[in-house]
């Protein structure tokens, strides 16, 4: 149940959820998504070029008001949700059979915990361990976990990640998160897994409880999601929030998304 009230230009919502009552100010959203643009500032992963946003052209007609032949701006957009910005994916990202994020994600508000983690050196890699996640959660079991990796440079908003061997979640960490009953995993990296992992995808499989990508097990977590390439600004403290996880209605394994936090 949600109750609304307006107080000194604030929009206060009272949410009753899982036998708890939360109050949030809907006029103070904390956007943790990265936009998609056709500029060199757009973050890129997975060895692709920047997005394309171009006006439609029919002969001499150009869908751009500033060029004089159109009364409207009318652009085509070519992008890849996994490589060009904040995106939310379902287990259809790794399965032989098709599953759509638009069909798997049917609720959009969740209790959430923001944690900050400094990945640890492990050989030539930097990894996020079970112990780090467990210590940061301090016994809490939110519906969503938002992982901010440290250091938290603003360069993340435009970084070119290809061939950088970014930090990643160990399988044990993803298994622990699943075991806590956390349904939604958000992270500020292009993937929860190692960039070059020979297709093992251990963290993806552990979080979604996918045991065989060719024949999906009945206890796989159909309604759980992974959101990657977020950015959690330093002005956002670690702690408890309400998460609004919104996607575009693509019938695809992943969609660009706009996760937004509200401080409790």
Steps between C-alpha positions, in 0.01 A plus 500: 500500500627848411377829646599838358526841660630838385693700757699816420531396133615152596309193383514255790396139437431261784558144387387194692702202385583167665346613831717813502417863432737722301477870425672637189508840333406448134621851418860398586590213262860378481565390144773234476474440125736602223346662192551386141639764265672507163803680641847386599390540863277193476639203696575197282566134568523181296708635209226692320487857371305785657120519455355662191220755525425639155203667330296298252570595139265460202670651197538872574280479808687485834323436830666790677335835569830692492560388141175659385325214321308357796261633760617233745818331613470137387802289589602140456703358789744211472645373826578186697344484847783286640781722377374856491363594841291395797300189418294239679508138387314179581625141489414497129839666458671162546240236402444317172127568516370855472389685813415868498582756767163658424326176601725413795495838679144576605553698824706817521537611864731316740679541829867552420837530669788705357841360592852610406767237437871524421575201272788284622803397295496135396782419262464732203136575586303707748204319651203554732478222758223344705658633820493857368131478407411332829685761705348790309143372536534463879229238517247688284301317232364764260321417177771679301870560551687790339876451487721807464861400432787704639673716399190675366642734236263703282695354206257208526238712326698502174749215535598276209498160672601270216817301579541654847439181704254674731432371855232234534294298749632164608254214462490463879388863534218457248393177670492679836287782357257243360493321833401823675187508285613816318307519174674787323873558466631837380868579441708780347695269266425372147449149635486310827739254335860519379543666161683200351363190675467250211123517525474358851283787633528363853350799681208535258418130533538498879277804552225375268546140618535386139647151501467420129464777241363251244229352722391752762443354846164564666655681797687752286422855614277625219400830663849600619703759312855624463558868424845604381682825417331710765676793668446573870627850570700560818221727624287187546579337834517129565179385664135414448283637219194428293599410144284578199632277220356614168568352158393575147250241377733305274425135426868417536725340758604850614374855489648841569383593847471785747545378857410774745546502875292671769647551842292352779 
